[in-house]
């Protein structure tokens, strides 16, 4: 069939003006930019009742954050203004003698100082407005090797925001924080009824890429700690799991000279239900949301592990996510990185719902609900770090901290 030039031009004109349906790329309330990180690479964010903000910079995920004893790096900081940080609670505790890595052992190991911060992965403010610092005790060497921890390195440190001084340090024994553990995130329940000491408990995920994942429970009064759900399928990554962020498949590079693997990161994001009766978590290496009874996790009896496993529930798919958070609506918020957004699980109807989408969102690492009714989250380009194929650093500074208004007048959950 032969078309005249006039007909062809008419068809081309119609095609050029035709409006086809398309992904709008934006959904939900507007993002507000809060802080820009120009130097060290952040993961955590937490916000006090008065609005003070704190972040951490883990050397276990970025060698540029590793303190070598002379470079003045810090692993916890208070955010000052919109692009400045100061070591917190002070520079001294952030500078272990000789640095974060002990090269006198073979192979090298994390430094074992209980009174210095080695490699902090999470900072969280509890219902009494105290800052808790979760230290993995691990760091990367300049060539990207993640060293194992030494006893004294993995710990939980409580800091008073009134005096900016350390109130308490809980050191984890090697039977709880293994040398290959990677203590990732933490949530608090300070109700007197939930612990023997009456001082409350903390729940911690172990996301170790070496595969020995689980949930750690801590009595904040006695300092005792124990593990549950150790190594079960629900706390580990799914075999063959490959997420896609910004259209890029994420194959993991476990270390220098090692072959590629699929994403091996286990239980990472963690959140308590608004009544404290259920703990939610999810592996980075998977899309499922899981939960179990906190009563079972606190139990240390003979059959406690069997009972805790029997209570584990699969809450459905949540998408690819890192950190979690809960608000007073009972919603469990999580990143949804393959959708450039954040979604939430609603326990009342067992659904997962989009909350916000924005093309600027790349990797939602950590969230914090503020008393001001906003959800704060770090956006740190983790999928572009050297830990993922092709093993080059493709991040572009600055990294960002955003906030977004919560729905239904949501605010911080207080379990005290």
C-alpha positions in Angstrom: 0.0 0.0 0.0 1.3 3.4 -1.0 0.7 6.4 1.3 0.8 10.0 0.0 3.2 12.4 1.7 0.2 14.3 3.0 -1.2 11.2 4.8 2.2 10.4 6.2 2.6 13.9 7.6 -0.9 13.7 9.1 -0.1 10.4 10.8 3.2 11.7 12.2 1.5 14.8 13.5 -1.1 12.7 15.2 1.5 10.4 16.8 3.6 13.4 18.1 0.6 14.9 19.9 -0.9 11.7 21.2 -0.9 11.6 25.0 -0.2 8.1 26.2 -0.6 7.0 29.8 2.7 7.2 31.7 4.1 6.7 35.2 3.9 10.1 36.9 6.8 9.3 39.2 5.4 11.3 42.2 2.9 10.2 44.8 1.8 11.3 48.2 2.9 14.3 50.4 5.8 16.4 49.3 9.3 15.7 50.5 11.1 18.4 52.6 14.9 18.5 52.4 16.4 18.7 55.9 20.1 18.1 55.7 22.9 17.4 53.2 25.9 15.2 53.9 29.0 16.3 52.0 31.7 14.3 53.7 31.1 11.0 55.4 28.5 8.6 54.2 25.5 8.2 56.6 23.0 5.4 57.4 21.1 6.2 60.6 19.0 9.2 61.6 17.2 9.8 64.9 15.3 12.9 66.2 14.9 13.9 69.8 11.7 15.3 71.3 13.2 18.8 71.1 14.2 18.3 67.4 17.9 17.5 67.8 19.1 15.2 65.1 21.8 12.6 65.1 23.3 10.4 62.4 25.9 7.6 62.2 28.5 6.8 59.6 29.4 3.1 59.5 33.0 2.1 58.6 31.6 -1.5 58.1 29.9 -0.3 54.9 32.2 2.5 53.7 36.0 2.4 54.1 36.0 6.3 53.9 34.3 6.2 57.3 37.0 4.1 58.9 39.1 5.8 61.6 42.8 5.0 61.2 43.8 6.8 64.4 44.8 10.1 62.7 42.2 11.1 60.2 39.7 12.4 62.7 36.8 10.4 61.3 33.7 10.0 63.5 31.1 7.3 63.5 28.3 9.3 65.3 27.5 13.0 64.9 24.9 15.6 65.8 23.6 17.5 62.8 24.2 21.2 63.0 22.4 23.4 60.5 21.7 22.1 57.1 25.1 20.7 56.1 27.4 20.5 59.2 28.0 17.8 61.7 29.9 17.5 65.0 31.3 14.3 66.6 28.9 13.1 69.3 28.9 12.8 72.2 32.5 14.0 71.7 35.5 13.5 69.4 37.4 11.4 71.9 35.0 8.5 72.1 34.9 8.5 68.2 38.6 8.1 68.0 39.8 4.7 69.4 43.6 4.6 70.0 45.2 3.3 66.9 42.0 3.5 64.9 39.0 1.2 64.4 41.1 -1.8 63.2 43.7 -3.8 65.1 46.3 -4.7 62.5 48.5 -6.5 65.1 46.3 -9.6 64.8 46.2 -11.9 61.8 43.9 -11.5 60.1 43.2 -7.9 61.2 40.2 -7.5 63.5 38.0 -4.7 64.9 39.5 -2.8 67.8 38.2 -4.1 71.2 37.7 -0.9 73.1 34.5 -0.9 75.2 34.9 2.8 75.9 35.3 3.9 72.3 33.1 3.7 69.2 34.4 1.3 66.5 31.8 1.0 63.8 28.3 2.3 64.6 25.5 1.1 62.4 22.5 2.6 64.2 21.5 5.5 66.5 18.0 5.5 68.1 16.4 7.8 70.7 14.3 5.9 73.2 10.9 7.0 74.8 12.9 8.7 77.7 14.7 10.8 75.1 18.1 9.1 75.6 20.3 8.3 72.6 21.3 4.7 72.1 24.3 3.9 69.9 24.6 0.4 68.4 28.2 -0.5 67.6 29.0 -3.5 65.3 32.7 -3.4 66.3 33.5 -3.9 62.6 35.1 -1.8 59.9 36.4 -2.0 56.3 40.1 -1.9 55.5 41.2 0.4 52.6 40.9 -2.5 50.1 37.3 -3.2 51.2 37.8 -6.2 53.5 35.3 -6.3 56.4 37.2 -7.4 59.5 35.6 -9.5 62.2 34.8 -8.0 65.5 36.7 -8.5 68.8 35.1 -8.8 72.3 34.5 -5.3 73.6 33.8 -3.9 70.1 30.1 -4.9 69.7 28.1 -3.0 72.3 25.2 -0.7 73.1 25.9 2.7 74.5 23.4 5.0 76.1 24.0 8.8 76.1 22.2 11.6 78.0 21.0 14.4 75.8 20.9 16.7 78.8 24.6 16.3 79.7 26.0 14.8 76.4 27.7 12.1 78.5 27.6 8.3 78.5 25.1 6.8 81.0 25.5 3.1 80.3 27.5 0.7 78.1 26.3 -2.9 77.5 29.0 -5.1 75.9 27.7 -8.1 74.0 29.4 -11.5 74.7 30.8 -13.5 71.7 27.9 -15.9 72.1 25.5 -13.2 71.2 27.5 -10.9 68.9 29.6 -13.4 66.9 32.8 -12.1 65.3 30.9 -12.2 62.0 27.7 -10.6 63.3 26.6 -7.3 61.9 24.3 -5.7 64.5 22.1 -3.5 62.4 19.1 -1.8 63.9 17.3 -1.5 67.3 14.0 -0.8 68.9 13.0 -0.1 72.5 10.2 -1.1 74.9 10.7 0.5 78.3 7.6 -0.8 80.0 8.5 -2.2 83.4 6.5 -5.3 82.8 8.5 -6.6 79.9 11.8 -7.2 81.7 13.1 -8.9 84.9 14.9 -5.6 85.8 11.9 -3.4 85.2 14.1 -1.2 82.9 12.7 -2.5 79.6 14.2 -4.3 76.7 15.7 -3.7 73.3 15.4 -5.8 70.1 18.2 -5.9 67.5 18.6 -7.4 64.1 21.7 -9.2 62.9 22.0 -8.6 59.2 25.4 -10.2 58.7 26.3 -11.0 55.0 28.1 -14.1 56.3 24.7 -15.6 57.0 24.4 -16.1 60.7 21.3 -13.9 61.1 18.9 -13.6 64.0 17.2 -11.4 66.6 19.1 -10.2 69.7 17.2 -9.3 72.8 18.7 -7.1 75.6 17.5 -6.5 79.2 18.5 -2.9 79.6 18.6 -3.1 83.4 20.8 -6.2 83.8 22.7 -5.9 80.6 22.0 -9.5 79.8 21.5 -10.4 76.1 20.4 -13.5 74.1 19.5 -14.6 70.6 16.3 -16.0 69.1 15.3 -17.1 65.6 19.0 -17.8 64.9 19.6 -18.8 61.3 16.0 -19.6 60.4 14.9 -18.9 56.8 12.8 -15.9 57.7 15.8 -13.9 59.0 18.1 -14.8 56.1 18.3 -13.6 52.6 16.4 -15.5 49.9 18.6 -17.6 47.6 19.0 -16.1 44.2 17.5 -12.7 45.2 18.4 -9.8 42.9 16.7 -6.5 43.5 16.5 -3.7 40.9 17.0 0.0 41.8 16.7 2.7 39.2 16.7 -0.1 36.7 20.0 -1.6 37.8 20.3 -5.3 39.0 22.1 -5.4 42.3 24.7 -8.2 42.4 26.7 -8.3 45.6 30.5 -8.2 45.9 31.4 -9.9 49.2 35.1 -8.8 49.2 38.2 -8.2 47.1 38.8 -10.9 44.6 35.7 -12.8 45.5 33.1 -13.9 42.9 29.7 -12.1 42.6 26.7 -13.4 44.6 23.1 -12.4 45.0 22.2 -10.0 47.8 23.1 -11.9 51.0 22.0 -9.4 53.6 19.7 -10.8 56.3 17.3 -9.3 58.9 17.8 -5.6 58.8 14.7 -3.4 59.1 13.0 -3.7 62.5 9.9 -2.1 64.1 7.7 -2.7 67.1 3.9 -2.7 66.8 2.4 0.4 68.4 1.3 -1.7 71.4 4.7 -3.4 71.7 3.3 -6.9 71.4 4.7 -7.8 68.0 8.1 -7.3 66.3 8.3 -6.8 62.6 11.5 -7.3 60.5 12.6 -8.1 56.9 15.9 -9.1 55.2 17.3 -6.7 52.7 17.8 -9.8 50.6 14.1 -10.5 50.1 10.7 -8.8 49.7 8.8 -10.5 52.5 7.7 -8.9 55.8 7.8 -11.0 58.9 6.7 -10.7 62.5 6.6 -12.7 65.8 5.4 -12.2 69.3 7.7 -10.1 71.5 6.7 -12.2 74.5 8.2 -15.2 72.8 11.4 -13.3 72.0 11.8 -12.3 75.7 11.3 -15.8 76.9 14.5 -17.7 77.8 13.0 -21.0 78.9 13.8 -24.5 77.6 11.3 -24.3 74.7 11.5 -20.6 74.1 13.2 -20.9 70.7 10.7 -23.5 69.4 7.8 -21.3 70.6 9.4 -18.1 69.0 9.7 -19.9 65.7 6.2 -21.2 65.9 4.9 -17.6 66.2 6.6 -16.3 63.1 4.2 -14.9 60.5 4.7 -14.0 56.9 2.9 -10.7 56.4 3.2 -10.6 52.6 5.5 -8.8 50.2 6.7 -5.3 51.1 9.2 -4.7 48.2 12.9 -4.1 48.7 13.6 -2.1 51.8 16.2 -1.4 54.5 15.0 0.4 57.7 11.5 0.3 59.2 9.6 2.6 61.5 6.2 2.7 63.3 3.8 5.6 64.0 0.9 6.1 66.3 -1.5 5.0 63.6 0.1 1.5 63.9 1.5 1.7 60.4 4.8 -0.1 59.8 6.8 2.1 57.3 9.5 0.7 55.0 11.4 1.8 52.0 10.2 0.5 48.6 13.4 1.2 46.6 12.4 -0.5 43.4 9.5 2.0 43.3 11.5 5.1 44.4 9.4 5.4 47.4 8.2 4.5 50.9 5.2 2.3 51.7 3.6 1.1 54.9 2.0 -2.1 56.2 -1.4 -1.7 57.9 -1.9 -4.5 60.5 -5.6 -3.7 60.6 -6.3 -4.9 57.1 -3.0 -6.8 56.3 -2.3 -4.5 53.3 0.8 -2.8 52.0 0.1 0.7 50.7 2.2 3.3 48.9 2.9 6.4 51.1 5.2 8.5 49.0 7.1 8.3 45.7 9.7 10.7 44.3 12.4 10.3 41.6 15.0 11.7 44.1 14.5 8.6 46.4 17.1 6.0 45.7 17.9 4.1 48.9 15.9 4.8 52.0 18.3 3.5 54.7 16.9 4.6 58.1 13.7 6.2 59.3 12.8 8.1 62.5 9.4 9.4 63.5 9.7 12.8 65.2 7.5 14.3 67.8 6.6 16.9 65.2 4.6 14.4 63.2 7.1 14.0 60.4 8.9 10.9 59.2 12.6 11.6 58.7 14.7 9.3 56.5 18.2 9.1 55.1 18.6 8.7 51.3 22.2 7.5 50.8 22.7 5.8 47.4 23.8 2.5 49.0 23.1 0.6 45.8 25.9 2.6 44.1 28.6 1.7 46.7 31.6 -0.5 45.8 29.8 -3.4 47.5 27.7 -3.9 44.5 28.7 -4.8 40.9 30.8 -3.5 39.2 32.6 -2.7 42.4 33.2 1.0 41.8 32.0 3.9 43.8 29.3 5.6 41.7 27.8 7.7 44.5 27.4 11.5 44.0 27.7 13.8 47.0 25.8 15.2 48.8 23.7 12.5 50.4 20.4 13.7 51.8 18.1 13.7 54.8 14.4 14.2 54.0 11.2 14.5 56.0 7.6 14.0 55.1 4.4 14.7 57.0 2.7 11.6 58.4 -0.9 10.7 57.6 -3.7 10.9 60.1 -1.8 13.1 62.6 0.6 10.3 63.2 3.4 10.8 65.6 6.0 8.9 67.7 5.1 5.7 69.5 6.1 5.8 73.2 6.4 2.5 75.1 7.3 3.4 78.6 
